[in-house]
């Protein structure tokens, strides 16, 4: 079974995406998540220092 958290981490490591782009990519992999819940989760990842949020409302891994 795939983990949605792992897939989000892989996406953030691979590039720079908006929440709606991440939602679309996750849906292609069989995950269902509301845009609101995903945005809240991404904001949490930013708060704990795992992800970075850019001025154009895209997210990446903190390492990018």
VENVEN-V500127 format. One line per field, one symbol per residue. burial: # if it has 9 or more other C-alpha atoms within 8 Angstrom, else .. Layout:
burial=???
This chain:
burial=......###.###...###..##..##.......#..##..#..##...####....####...
